[in-house]
């Protein structure tokens, strides 16, 4: 089994975040930005593609670095 770990990405749930909470997320994310839905989709495309046929038991983190060092 291979997993996709998704951090915060632009979608309707984030639109309702208070600015204070949004800034907190950005501060905790080394890339200092919210991910794009297209970036998550690209990771999914990779995992389902034949090029990833030998990838197994992995966790692909699409998080902008959120959680590193924790």
Biopython code that builds the backbone (N, CA, C, O; Angstrom):
import numpy as np
from Bio.PDB.StructureBuilder import StructureBuilder

atoms = [
    (1, "UNK", "N", (0.839, -1.181, 0.000)),
    (1, "UNK", "CA", (0.000, 0.000, 0.000)),
    (1, "UNK", "C", (0.883, 1.243, 0.000)),
    (1, "UNK", "O", (1.891, 1.300, 0.705)),
    (2, "UNK", "N", (0.508, 2.201, -0.770)),
    (2, "UNK", "CA", (1.202, 3.478, -0.832)),
    (2, "UNK", "C", (0.214, 4.558, -0.417)),
    (2, "UNK", "O", (-0.953, 4.523, -0.808)),
    (3, "UNK", "N", (0.682, 5.517, 0.375)),
    (3, "UNK", "CA", (-0.197, 6.571, 0.879)),
    (3, "UNK", "C", (0.216, 7.928, 0.345)),
    (3, "UNK", "O", (1.381, 8.169, 0.029)),
    (4, "UNK", "N", (-0.763, 8.799, 0.252)),
    (4, "UNK", "CA", (-0.538, 10.188, -0.112)),
    (4, "UNK", "C", (-0.930, 11.030, 1.095)),
    (4, "UNK", "O", (-2.092, 11.039, 1.500)),
    (5, "UNK", "N", (0.028, 11.727, 1.661)),
    (5, "UNK", "CA", (-0.214, 12.595, 2.811)),
    (5, "UNK", "C", (-0.333, 14.020, 2.288)),
    (5, "UNK", "O", (0.631, 14.583, 1.769)),
    (6, "UNK", "N", (-1.510, 14.594, 2.428)),
    (6, "UNK", "CA", (-1.771, 15.925, 1.883)),
    (6, "UNK", "C", (-1.867, 16.926, 3.020)),
    (6, "UNK", "O", (-2.616, 16.732, 3.977)),
    (7, "UNK", "N", (-1.100, 17.995, 2.903)),
    (7, "UNK", "CA", (-1.197, 19.096, 3.857)),
    (7, "UNK", "C", (-2.303, 20.039, 3.409)),
    (7, "UNK", "O", (-3.242, 19.623, 2.730)),
    (8, "UNK", "N", (-2.195, 21.281, 3.780)),
    (8, "UNK", "CA", (-3.209, 22.240, 3.376)),
    (8, "UNK", "C", (-3.026, 22.583, 1.904)),
    (8, "UNK", "O", (-1.911, 22.840, 1.449)),
    (9, "UNK", "N", (-4.120, 22.584, 1.175)),
    (9, "UNK", "CA", (-4.116, 22.962, -0.232)),
    (9, "UNK", "C", (-5.333, 23.846, -0.477)),
    (9, "UNK", "O", (-6.338, 23.743, 0.227)),
    (10, "UNK", "N", (-5.237, 24.699, -1.462)),
    (10, "UNK", "CA", (-6.327, 25.634, -1.756)),
    (10, "UNK", "C", (-7.605, 24.889, -2.104)),
    (10, "UNK", "O", (-7.667, 24.176, -3.105)),
    (11, "UNK", "N", (-8.583, 25.052, -1.301)),
    (11, "UNK", "CA", (-9.914, 24.544, -1.588)),
    (11, "UNK", "C", (-10.906, 25.279, -0.706)),
    (11, "UNK", "O", (-10.511, 26.120, 0.102)),
    (12, "UNK", "N", (-12.169, 24.980, -0.848)),
    (12, "UNK", "CA", (-13.217, 25.752, -0.183)),
    (12, "UNK", "C", (-13.121, 25.735, 1.337)),
    (12, "UNK", "O", (-13.538, 26.697, 1.982)),
    (13, "UNK", "N", (-12.584, 24.668, 1.931)),
    (13, "UNK", "CA", (-12.473, 24.621, 3.393)),
    (13, "UNK", "C", (-11.527, 25.694, 3.924)),
    (13, "UNK", "O", (-11.755, 26.249, 4.999)),
    (14, "UNK", "N", (-10.473, 25.984, 3.176)),
    (14, "UNK", "CA", (-9.519, 27.003, 3.622)),
    (14, "UNK", "C", (-10.053, 28.415, 3.428)),
    (14, "UNK", "O", (-9.573, 29.351, 4.068)),
    (15, "UNK", "N", (-11.025, 28.577, 2.566)),
    (15, "UNK", "CA", (-11.587, 29.903, 2.317)),
    (15, "UNK", "C", (-12.245, 30.470, 3.567)),
    (15, "UNK", "O", (-12.344, 31.688, 3.715)),
    (16, "UNK", "N", (-12.693, 29.604, 4.465)),
    (16, "UNK", "CA", (-13.384, 30.053, 5.673)),
    (16, "UNK", "C", (-12.459, 30.254, 6.869)),
    (16, "UNK", "O", (-12.924, 30.583, 7.961)),
    (17, "UNK", "N", (-11.162, 30.062, 6.678)),
    (17, "UNK", "CA", (-10.217, 30.234, 7.790)),
    (17, "UNK", "C", (-10.074, 31.703, 8.163)),
    (17, "UNK", "O", (-10.014, 32.577, 7.299)),
    (18, "UNK", "N", (-10.020, 31.954, 9.455)),
    (18, "UNK", "CA", (-9.695, 33.309, 9.903)),
    (18, "UNK", "C", (-8.272, 33.623, 9.473)),
    (18, "UNK", "O", (-7.442, 32.718, 9.380)),
    (19, "UNK", "N", (-7.982, 34.872, 9.214)),
    (19, "UNK", "CA", (-6.652, 35.287, 8.756)),
    (19, "UNK", "C", (-5.576, 34.896, 9.764)),
    (19, "UNK", "O", (-4.466, 34.531, 9.376)),
    (20, "UNK", "N", (-5.893, 34.969, 11.041)),
    (20, "UNK", "CA", (-4.934, 34.592, 12.088)),
    (20, "UNK", "C", (-4.531, 33.119, 11.954)),
    (20, "UNK", "O", (-3.351, 32.780, 12.050)),
    (21, "UNK", "N", (-5.508, 32.263, 11.735)),
    (21, "UNK", "CA", (-5.238, 30.822, 11.581)),
    (21, "UNK", "C", (-4.467, 30.551, 10.287)),
    (21, "UNK", "O", (-3.567, 29.712, 10.258)),
    (22, "UNK", "N", (-4.824, 31.260, 9.230)),
    (22, "UNK", "CA", (-4.132, 31.110, 7.942)),
    (22, "UNK", "C", (-2.655, 31.470, 8.096)),
    (22, "UNK", "O", (-1.785, 30.752, 7.601)),
    (23, "UNK", "N", (-2.372, 32.574, 8.777)),
    (23, "UNK", "CA", (-0.986, 32.990, 8.992)),
    (23, "UNK", "C", (-0.232, 31.975, 9.846)),
    (23, "UNK", "O", (0.954, 31.734, 9.622)),
    (24, "UNK", "N", (-0.913, 31.382, 10.820)),
    (24, "UNK", "CA", (-0.288, 30.350, 11.654)),
    (24, "UNK", "C", (0.126, 29.151, 10.797)),
    (24, "UNK", "O", (1.226, 28.622, 10.958)),
    (25, "UNK", "N", (-0.744, 28.728, 9.896)),
    (25, "UNK", "CA", (-0.415, 27.623, 8.991)),
    (25, "UNK", "C", (0.793, 27.965, 8.122)),
    (25, "UNK", "O", (1.686, 27.138, 7.937)),
    (26, "UNK", "N", (0.816, 29.178, 7.594)),
    (26, "UNK", "CA", (1.934, 29.596, 6.744)),
    (26, "UNK", "C", (3.241, 29.630, 7.522)),
    (26, "UNK", "O", (4.290, 29.278, 6.983)),
    (27, "UNK", "N", (3.190, 30.046, 8.771)),
    (27, "UNK", "CA", (4.383, 30.101, 9.612)),
    (27, "UNK", "C", (4.933, 28.707, 9.875)),
    (27, "UNK", "O", (6.147, 28.525, 9.963)),
    (28, "UNK", "N", (4.052, 27.726, 9.998)),
    (28, "UNK", "CA", (4.476, 26.348, 10.288)),
    (28, "UNK", "C", (4.856, 25.569, 9.028)),
    (28, "UNK", "O", (5.313, 24.429, 9.117)),
    (29, "UNK", "N", (4.667, 26.177, 7.864)),
    (29, "UNK", "CA", (4.960, 25.514, 6.595)),
    (29, "UNK", "C", (6.243, 26.093, 6.011)),
    (29, "UNK", "O", (6.277, 27.275, 5.668)),
    (30, "UNK", "N", (7.305, 25.287, 5.891)),
    (30, "UNK", "CA", (8.578, 25.806, 5.390)),
    (30, "UNK", "C", (8.491, 26.521, 4.038)),
    (30, "UNK", "O", (9.244, 27.469, 3.814)),
    (31, "UNK", "N", (7.615, 26.110, 3.140)),
    (31, "UNK", "CA", (7.505, 26.790, 1.848)),
    (31, "UNK", "C", (6.720, 28.093, 1.938)),
    (31, "UNK", "O", (6.651, 28.843, 0.965)),
    (32, "UNK", "N", (6.131, 28.366, 3.096)),
    (32, "UNK", "CA", (5.425, 29.622, 3.389)),
    (32, "UNK", "C", (4.299, 29.950, 2.407)),
    (32, "UNK", "O", (4.068, 31.110, 2.065)),
    (33, "UNK", "N", (3.607, 28.902, 1.964)),
    (33, "UNK", "CA", (2.447, 29.129, 1.108)),
    (33, "UNK", "C", (1.497, 27.943, 1.223)),
    (33, "UNK", "O", (1.866, 26.868, 1.697)),
    (34, "UNK", "N", (0.274, 28.168, 0.779)),
    (34, "UNK", "CA", (-0.730, 27.115, 0.721)),
    (34, "UNK", "C", (-0.517, 26.354, -0.585)),
    (34, "UNK", "O", (-0.241, 26.951, -1.625)),
    (35, "UNK", "N", (-0.646, 25.047, -0.520)),
    (35, "UNK", "CA", (-0.465, 24.240, -1.723)),
    (35, "UNK", "C", (-1.575, 24.445, -2.734)),
    (35, "UNK", "O", (-2.672, 24.896, -2.403)),
    (36, "UNK", "N", (-1.266, 24.104, -3.974)),
    (36, "UNK", "CA", (-2.243, 24.199, -5.057)),
    (36, "UNK", "C", (-2.876, 22.827, -5.274)),
    (36, "UNK", "O", (-2.217, 21.796, -5.144)),
    (37, "UNK", "N", (-4.152, 22.836, -5.604)),
    (37, "UNK", "CA", (-4.850, 21.589, -5.889)),
    (37, "UNK", "C", (-4.134, 20.847, -7.017)),
    (37, "UNK", "O", (-4.064, 19.618, -7.006)),
    (38, "UNK", "N", (-3.610, 21.582, -7.979)),
    (38, "UNK", "CA", (-2.897, 20.968, -9.103)),
    (38, "UNK", "C", (-1.650, 20.219, -8.641)),
    (38, "UNK", "O", (-1.264, 19.225, -9.256)),
    (39, "UNK", "N", (-1.021, 20.684, -7.569)),
    (39, "UNK", "CA", (0.164, 20.003, -7.038)),
    (39, "UNK", "C", (-0.212, 18.663, -6.409)),
    (39, "UNK", "O", (0.521, 17.682, -6.532)),
    (40, "UNK", "N", (-1.341, 18.633, -5.747)),
    (40, "UNK", "CA", (-1.830, 17.375, -5.179)),
    (40, "UNK", "C", (-2.221, 16.426, -6.311)),
    (40, "UNK", "O", (-1.911, 15.235, -6.266)),
    (41, "UNK", "N", (-2.896, 16.954, -7.315)),
    (41, "UNK", "CA", (-3.302, 16.132, -8.458)),
    (41, "UNK", "C", (-2.090, 15.538, -9.171)),
    (41, "UNK", "O", (-2.137, 14.392, -9.618)),
    (42, "UNK", "N", (-1.010, 16.300, -9.282)),
    (42, "UNK", "CA", (0.207, 15.794, -9.928)),
    (42, "UNK", "C", (0.786, 14.612, -9.154)),
    (42, "UNK", "O", (1.276, 13.656, -9.754)),
    (43, "UNK", "N", (0.731, 14.675, -7.838)),
    (43, "UNK", "CA", (1.227, 13.565, -7.016)),
    (43, "UNK", "C", (0.359, 12.322, -7.215)),
    (43, "UNK", "O", (0.873, 11.207, -7.296)),
    (44, "UNK", "N", (-0.947, 12.518, -7.292)),
    (44, "UNK", "CA", (-1.857, 11.394, -7.534)),
    (44, "UNK", "C", (-1.577, 10.787, -8.906)),
    (44, "UNK", "O", (-1.509, 9.566, -9.051)),
    (45, "UNK", "N", (-1.414, 11.657, -9.919)),
    (45, "UNK", "CA", (-1.113, 11.151, -11.270)),
    (45, "UNK", "C", (0.154, 10.314, -11.269)),
    (45, "UNK", "O", (0.208, 9.268, -11.916)),
    (46, "UNK", "N", (1.180, 10.766, -10.543)),
    (46, "UNK", "CA", (2.423, 10.000, -10.470)),
    (46, "UNK", "C", (2.174, 8.625, -9.863)),
    (46, "UNK", "O", (2.631, 7.615, -10.397)),
    (47, "UNK", "N", (1.453, 8.586, -8.753)),
    (47, "UNK", "CA", (1.252, 7.318, -8.053)),
    (47, "UNK", "C", (0.439, 6.305, -8.856)),
    (47, "UNK", "O", (0.640, 5.100, -8.709)),
    (48, "UNK", "N", (-0.469, 6.774, -9.696)),
    (48, "UNK", "CA", (-1.280, 5.840, -10.484)),
    (48, "UNK", "C", (-0.660, 5.532, -11.843)),
    (48, "UNK", "O", (-1.157, 4.670, -12.569)),
    (49, "UNK", "N", (0.414, 6.226, -12.192)),
    (49, "UNK", "CA", (1.083, 6.024, -13.476)),
    (49, "UNK", "C", (1.962, 4.776, -13.441)),
    (49, "UNK", "O", (2.426, 4.362, -12.379)),
    (50, "UNK", "N", (2.181, 4.191, -14.595)),
    (50, "UNK", "CA", (3.066, 3.029, -14.696)),
    (50, "UNK", "C", (4.482, 3.344, -14.216)),
    (50, "UNK", "O", (5.190, 2.445, -13.762)),
    (51, "UNK", "N", (4.905, 4.609, -14.308)),
    (51, "UNK", "CA", (6.243, 4.992, -13.841)),
    (51, "UNK", "C", (6.425, 4.747, -12.349)),
    (51, "UNK", "O", (7.555, 4.632, -11.874)),
    (52, "UNK", "N", (5.332, 4.666, -11.609)),
    (52, "UNK", "CA", (5.403, 4.407, -10.168)),
    (52, "UNK", "C", (5.089, 2.946, -9.858)),
    (52, "UNK", "O", (4.750, 2.605, -8.725)),
    (53, "UNK", "N", (5.201, 2.101, -10.849)),
    (53, "UNK", "CA", (4.848, 0.700, -10.688)),
    (53, "UNK", "C", (5.653, -0.048, -9.638)),
    (53, "UNK", "O", (5.187, -1.057, -9.110)),
    (54, "UNK", "N", (6.850, 0.427, -9.326)),
    (54, "UNK", "CA", (7.698, -0.243, -8.341)),
    (54, "UNK", "C", (7.669, 0.474, -6.993)),
    (54, "UNK", "O", (8.384, 0.092, -6.066)),
    (55, "UNK", "N", (6.847, 1.508, -6.887)),
    (55, "UNK", "CA", (6.699, 2.249, -5.632)),
    (55, "UNK", "C", (5.643, 1.538, -4.795)),
    (55, "UNK", "O", (4.495, 1.398, -5.216)),
    (56, "UNK", "N", (6.041, 1.092, -3.612)),
    (56, "UNK", "CA", (5.096, 0.420, -2.729)),
    (56, "UNK", "C", (5.513, 0.637, -1.276)),
    (56, "UNK", "O", (6.702, 0.734, -0.974)),
    (57, "UNK", "N", (4.552, 0.712, -0.400)),
    (57, "UNK", "CA", (4.845, 0.899, 1.019)),
    (57, "UNK", "C", (5.422, 2.261, 1.342)),
    (57, "UNK", "O", (6.104, 2.429, 2.353)),
    (58, "UNK", "N", (5.151, 3.235, 0.488)),
    (58, "UNK", "CA", (5.711, 4.573, 0.676)),
    (58, "UNK", "C", (4.615, 5.555, 1.072)),
    (58, "UNK", "O", (3.430, 5.328, 0.828)),
    (59, "UNK", "N", (5.042, 6.642, 1.687)),
    (59, "UNK", "CA", (4.144, 7.754, 1.975)),
    (59, "UNK", "C", (4.694, 8.961, 1.232)),
    (59, "UNK", "O", (5.792, 9.431, 1.529)),
    (60, "UNK", "N", (3.934, 9.461, 0.271)),
    (60, "UNK", "CA", (4.331, 10.644, -0.481)),
    (60, "UNK", "C", (3.697, 11.849, 0.205)),
    (60, "UNK", "O", (2.477, 12.013, 0.188)),
    (61, "UNK", "N", (4.529, 12.685, 0.803)),
    (61, "UNK", "CA", (4.038, 13.845, 1.554)),
    (61, "UNK", "C", (3.976, 15.066, 0.646)),
    (61, "UNK", "O", (5.001, 15.546, 0.162)),
    (62, "UNK", "N", (2.779, 15.557, 0.424)),
    (62, "UNK", "CA", (2.556, 16.763, -0.368)),
    (62, "UNK", "C", (2.072, 17.811, 0.629)),
    (62, "UNK", "O", (0.883, 18.120, 0.708)),
    (63, "UNK", "N", (3.028, 18.350, 1.388)),
    (63, "UNK", "CA", (2.681, 19.186, 2.542)),
    (63, "UNK", "C", (3.395, 20.532, 2.582)),
    (63, "UNK", "O", (3.138, 21.337, 3.477)),
    (64, "UNK", "N", (4.279, 20.788, 1.636)),
    (64, "UNK", "CA", (5.066, 22.018, 1.698)),
    (64, "UNK", "C", (6.033, 22.017, 2.869)),
    (64, "UNK", "O", (6.577, 23.058, 3.237)),
    (65, "UNK", "N", (6.244, 20.840, 3.453)),
    (65, "UNK", "CA", (7.150, 20.714, 4.592)),
    (65, "UNK", "C", (6.462, 20.815, 5.942)),
    (65, "UNK", "O", (7.118, 20.724, 6.980)),
    (66, "UNK", "N", (5.129, 21.006, 5.942)),
    (66, "UNK", "CA", (4.379, 21.091, 7.200)),
    (66, "UNK", "C", (4.640, 19.849, 8.037)),
    (66, "UNK", "O", (4.483, 18.728, 7.554)),
    (67, "UNK", "N", (5.030, 20.037, 9.263)),
    (67, "UNK", "CA", (5.283, 18.919, 10.165)),
    (67, "UNK", "C", (6.729, 18.469, 10.223)),
    (67, "UNK", "O", (7.066, 17.612, 11.039)),
    (68, "UNK", "N", (7.595, 19.020, 9.381)),
    (68, "UNK", "CA", (9.007, 18.638, 9.440)),
    (68, "UNK", "C", (9.596, 19.024, 10.790)),
    (68, "UNK", "O", (9.331, 20.112, 11.301)),
    (69, "UNK", "N", (10.376, 18.152, 11.352)),
    (69, "UNK", "CA", (11.033, 18.440, 12.620)),
    (69, "UNK", "C", (10.120, 18.292, 13.826)),
    (69, "UNK", "O", (10.497, 18.666, 14.937)),
    (70, "UNK", "N", (8.941, 17.758, 13.625)),
    (70, "UNK", "CA", (8.023, 17.581, 14.757)),
    (70, "UNK", "C", (7.958, 16.139, 15.147)),
    (70, "UNK", "O", (7.239, 15.784, 16.081)),
]
sb = StructureBuilder()
sb.init_structure("model")
sb.init_model(0)
sb.init_chain("A")
sb.init_seg("    ")
for serial, (resi, resn, name, xyz) in enumerate(atoms, 1):
    if name == "N":
        sb.init_residue(resn, " ", resi, " ")
    sb.init_atom(name, np.array(xyz, "f"), 0.0, 1.0, " ", f" {name:<3s}", serial, name[0])
structure = sb.get_structure()
